[in-house]
Each structure stands twice: as C-alpha cells, then as structure tokens.
Amino acid sequence: MSTSLLYHGFGIVGYRYIRTEYREGDVIFTVSRKKFSLQCPVCKSKRIIKHGSHLRWFHSLPIGKKATYIKTEIARVECKDCKTIRQSDIGFADPRLTYTRALGRYVLDLVKHMAIVDISRHLGLSWDIIKGIQKKYLQKKYEQPDLKKLKRIAIDEIYIGKKRYLTVVLDILSGAVVFVGDGKGGDALEPFWQRLRRYRKVKIEAVAIDMSPAYLKAVRENLKKAVIVFDHFHVIKLFNEKVSDFRRQLFNNTTDILQRRVIKGTRWLLLTAKEKLEDKEEQAKRLKQALEINKPLATVYYMKEDLRQLWCWTGDKKAAEWHLRSWIAMARSSGIAMLKKFATTLEEHVDGILAYFDFDCLSTGPLEGTNNKIKTMQRKAYGYRDMEFFKLKIMALHETKYALVG
C-alpha cells in the first residue's frame, strides 16, 4: 500500500504507511505521522517538543464488506511559542471521535438513500454513531438558520402524537422551515421572536396564519408592521366544522322520523365540494333529498358553497370584498343563529381574509405540505426519541425529496 493511496482512498495526509494486518475479517492499516507535519494544535507553530504518544484506532471507509481501521500513535507536544502542552492534531479525524472524517462524509451520503439502521448494519457501526454523525451535520447547517432574507412566513402547529404539538414557522419564498417550537400557541413562538430581534434589518411584510387568537396576538405584538393573512383553507375548515355541528343539532332536535332518516349519514355529503359530487348520482340525489326536506340545512349548505367562491376572485380584490360583505349580510338575514355568529367572526377578520389578494394568494398551503412530509418522516422512522434530532430533521426537510419507486 502506498502513501498516495492513503491520501486518495482514505483522505489521510501527513502520514506514511507502515503495514497491513488482517484480524477476524477486519483490515487494519498502521500508519505513522511524518515528523515535518507535526505542529502545535493551538498556534500551528513547528517549534515543538514531543512528550510521548498513545495508540489510537479509527474506524475508516470499508473495503467491500470488510471493516477497515486506521491504527496510529498520537503524539503529545509542547509548544515553545505559546507554552501549551496538547495532543497533536490528528488531521484525518476528530480527536474526540472514533471514526475518520472520510467515513463521516460517506455516512452522510448514505443517509440520503438508506435508513440509519441499514447503514449501521452495512458499516458495522452502532446506531448511535450513525445518528450522531447526521445530527452533528444537521446542527452545523440548520441549527441557526439565517433570518436576514425573511419576507413572507407561515405559522401553524402540527400534532406529533401523545398529546404533543410542535409550532412550525416556514419561509414561504424558500420553502425552508426556519423555526420549530415546542407546544402550540403564542408561547411556543417566543424563542423565534427572540432570535428575530437580533436581525434588526429584517422586514417581514406578511404572515399567513389561521384565525387562532393566540397566533394573532403573538404576531401583532412582535411584527407590528407585518400584514396578517388568514389562510383560506382554515376559514373553510372552520365553517365546515360549524356545518357539521349544525347538522348534528338538527338531527338531535327533530322528532320527524323521515327527516331523521334522510339527515342521518349526510355529513360527508354536506362537506364535500359540489363539483366532486357531479359524477356520483346516488350521493348527489341523497344530498338533494336532504336539502329539500330541511330548509335551514339547505340554507347552510348553499351558504357554504357561496363562501368557497370568495377565493375565486383572483386579482380582483374589490370584487372579493363585495362578495364577502354580501355573504355577511345574507348570513345575518338568514335567521339562523350559527350563520349570524360566523358572520360576526368573518367581519372581525375581513382585512386579514382580503389580504390574501394583496400577496399573490399567500396561504399556509406550503406549510401544510411540509406538515405532510413531517408525518411521512415520522412514520418512516417509527417515531423519534430525540426531540432535538427530530426538529433538526424537520428544518432540513426542504432539501428532502419523497418519490414512489418500484
């Protein structure tokens, strides 16, 4: 084996090859530090005095299916210039770790294509070492994201199981997650606001959120100049919940057997978009029958469909405003308490709803896509015990691609 192969094959510089051993299927290369390459690890001075050495083994890149180790003596040196006595730099490995830097880079390449447990079996390394290599890389690259270019962000929470939530902040323009907080609500965002205050020149122009009072209050207190945009999917979702409750209330309050029979089981039909039922004759017929037999239910259903049309006025904010205010007026004159109450809710949030048309249809849609990726990642790993590692993986999601293969 030549010194050139040490450099080109294993990334080892400043050492010379001594011998090769074979033990129980493992390959062990013994190398020795070249005298001219020794220097002070602090000031890099060559004026040093050697004070003994100790033997170290480092797990290196495999050769086929054979595990490979680098064995060498690590010198302890005294510097004549800075007067320190330290262990000399190893060069090809971190002195605190048991594997070479080349192996670390190889693991990071494998992580893109394989699960941690598979890499562990392939390389003969413990699961914790593989995870530690990836975690160290993620910490270096994603733990402190640059917030200087933030202009438009989206905020939402995600449920991760066992009554636990995470609050996620997404940079809409880049698609990168810039913050992951524990829990949900305004308190979960406090570390994000603290970091954001360090960037005095940051000018966030718009924030997409749902109509949560906690998020609304937090954004107004910390981003006073930013425009709040209420996500249209959450507005429809909120109204669908009201429709579902209204149907249930009608069913429970009516004593008419025919009405109860028709209304029962129509929840999905009421919440499904009208155009999606056009090709399903039986379901459309059943919905029509339910609407004909109960006028209040029909009113609520058609008001739901009319509200959905609000966001079709792309590029015409004035028409959208007329549509919204007309809807509020009709809801108040309907005589239905649920519609009146929801009309009041919409009126309180008119500016935020219409801001959707000022910022190129800004919404939390991209963040919902990220949330789906988070859930996919969770299922793939069967959960995460290390929450810090989980958060780092979330912040690296914008560089992850999921594809169906086979």
Residue pairs with C-beta under 8 A, 6 or more apart in sequence:
1 17
1 20
1 29
2 17
3 15
3 16
3 17
5 17
6 12
6 15
6 17
6 29
6 31
7 13
9 61
10 29
10 60
10 61
10 68
10 70
10 92
10 100
10 102
11 92
11 100
11 101
11 102
12 31
12 70
12 91
12 92
12 100
13 37
13 91
13 92
14 33
14 34
14 37
14 91
15 31
15 32
15 33
15 34
15 37
15 72
15 91
15 92
16 31
16 32
16 34
17 29
17 30
17 31
18 30
18 31
18 32
19 29
19 30
20 27
20 28
20 29
20 30
21 27
21 28
21 30
22 28
25 66
25 67
26 66
26 67
26 68
26 69
27 63
27 66
27 67
27 68
27 69
28 57
28 68
28 69
28 71
29 60
29 68
29 69
29 70
29 71
30 71
30 72
31 70
31 71
31 72
32 72
32 73
33 72
33 73
33 75
33 88
37 91
38 46
38 48
38 50
38 75
38 77
38 88
39 45
39 46
39 48
39 88
39 89
40 46
40 47
40 48
40 77
40 79
40 81
40 82
40 84
40 86
41 77
41 86
41 87
41 88
41 89
42 79
42 82
42 84
42 86
43 79
43 81
43 82
43 84
45 79
45 80
45 81
45 82
47 79
47 80
47 81
48 77
48 78
48 79
48 80
49 77
49 78
49 80
50 75
50 76
50 77
50 78
51 75
51 76
51 77
51 78
51 85
52 75
52 76
53 73
53 74
53 75
53 76
54 73
54 74
54 76
55 71
55 72
55 73
55 74
56 71
56 72
56 73
56 74
56 90
57 69
57 70
57 71
57 98
58 69
58 70
58 71
58 72
58 90
58 92
58 93
58 98
58 99
58 100
59 67
59 68
59 69
59 98
59 99
59 100
59 103
59 123
59 125
60 68
60 69
60 70
60 99
60 100
60 102
60 103
61 68
61 100
61 102
61 103
61 106
62 68
62 122
62 123
62 124
67 123
67 124
70 92
70 93
70 100
72 90
74 87
74 88
74 90
74 95
75 87
75 88
76 85
76 86
76 87
76 88
77 85
77 86
77 87
77 88
78 84
78 85
79 85
79 86
87 95
89 95
92 100
92 101
92 102
93 99
93 100
93 101
94 101
98 129
99 125
99 129
99 133
103 123
104 133
107 119
107 123
107 125
107 130
107 133
107 134
108 133
108 134
108 137
110 119
110 122
111 119
111 130
111 134
114 122
115 380
115 381
116 127
116 130
116 131
116 134
117 127
119 125
119 130
120 126
120 127
120 129
120 130
123 130
131 386
131 389
134 389
135 386
135 388
135 389
135 392
138 389
138 392
138 393
138 395
138 396
139 392
141 396
142 392
142 395
142 396
143 392
143 395
145 176
145 178
145 179
145 395
147 178
147 195
147 196
147 199
147 202
148 199
148 201
148 202
149 171
149 173
149 174
150 171
150 178
150 196
150 199
150 202
150 204
151 173
151 203
151 204
151 205
151 206
152 171
152 172
152 173
152 204
152 205
152 206
152 207
152 208
152 359
152 362
153 169
153 170
153 171
153 172
153 178
153 204
153 206
153 207
153 208
154 169
154 170
154 172
154 207
154 208
154 209
154 231
154 362
154 363
154 364
154 366
154 367
155 167
155 168
155 169
155 170
155 189
155 207
155 208
155 209
155 215
155 219
155 364
155 367
156 167
156 168
156 209
156 210
156 364
156 367
156 368
156 371
157 165
157 166
157 167
157 168
157 184
157 185
157 188
158 165
158 166
158 168
158 371
158 374
158 375
159 165
160 166
160 374
160 378
161 378
161 383
164 183
165 183
165 184
165 188
166 180
166 181
166 182
166 183
166 184
166 188
166 391
166 394
167 179
167 180
167 181
167 182
167 183
167 184
167 185
167 188
167 189
168 177
168 179
168 180
168 181
168 367
168 370
168 371
168 374
168 394
169 177
169 178
169 179
169 180
169 181
169 189
169 192
170 176
170 177
170 178
170 364
170 366
170 367
170 370
171 177
171 178
172 208
172 362
172 366
174 398
175 366
175 370
175 398
176 395
176 398
177 370
177 394
177 395
177 397
177 398
178 192
178 395
179 189
179 191
179 192
179 195
180 391
180 394
180 395
181 188
181 189
181 190
181 191
181 192
182 188
182 387
184 214
185 212
185 214
185 215
185 218
186 214
186 215
186 217
186 218
189 215
189 218
189 222
193 218
193 222
196 202
196 222
203 225
204 223
204 225
204 226
205 225
205 226
205 227
205 359
206 226
206 227
206 228
206 229
206 355
206 358
206 359
206 362
207 219
207 223
207 226
207 227
207 228
207 229
208 229
208 230
208 231
208 362
208 363
208 364
208 367
209 215
209 216
209 219
209 228
209 229
209 230
209 231
209 364
210 230
210 231
210 234
210 238
210 364
211 230
211 234
211 235
211 238
211 345
211 349
211 352
216 228
219 226
219 228
220 228
227 355
227 358
227 359
228 351
228 352
228 355
229 352
229 355
229 356
229 359
229 362
229 363
230 349
230 352
230 353
230 355
230 356
231 363
231 364
231 365
232 310
232 311
232 353
232 356
232 363
233 363
233 364
233 365
233 368
234 364
235 307
235 346
235 353
236 307
236 308
238 345
239 304
239 307
239 342
240 271
240 304
242 338
242 342
243 270
243 271
243 300
243 301
243 304
244 267
244 270
244 271
245 338
246 296
246 297
246 300
246 336
246 338
247 263
247 266
247 267
247 270
247 297
248 267
250 259
250 263
250 294
250 296
250 297
251 260
251 263
251 264
254 260
254 263
258 293
259 293
259 294
262 286
262 289
262 290
262 293
262 294
263 290
263 293
263 294
263 297
266 286
266 287
266 290
269 277
269 283
269 286
269 287
269 290
270 287
270 290
270 297
270 301
270 304
273 305
273 308
274 305
277 283
277 284
277 287
278 284
287 301
290 297
291 297
291 298
291 301
292 298
296 336
299 334
299 336
299 339
300 336
300 338
300 339
303 327
303 330
303 331
303 334
303 339
306 327
306 330
307 327
309 323
310 320
310 323
310 324
310 327
310 353
311 320
311 356
311 361
313 319
313 320
313 323
313 357
314 357
314 361
315 357
316 357
317 354
317 357
317 358
320 354
320 357
321 350
321 354
324 346
324 350
324 353
324 354
325 350
327 343
327 346
328 343
328 346
328 347
331 339
331 340
331 342
331 343
332 339
332 340
332 343
334 340
346 353
355 362
356 362
356 363
370 394
370 397
370 398
373 397
373 400
373 402
374 394
374 397
376 402
377 393
377 394
377 397
377 400
378 384
384 390
384 393
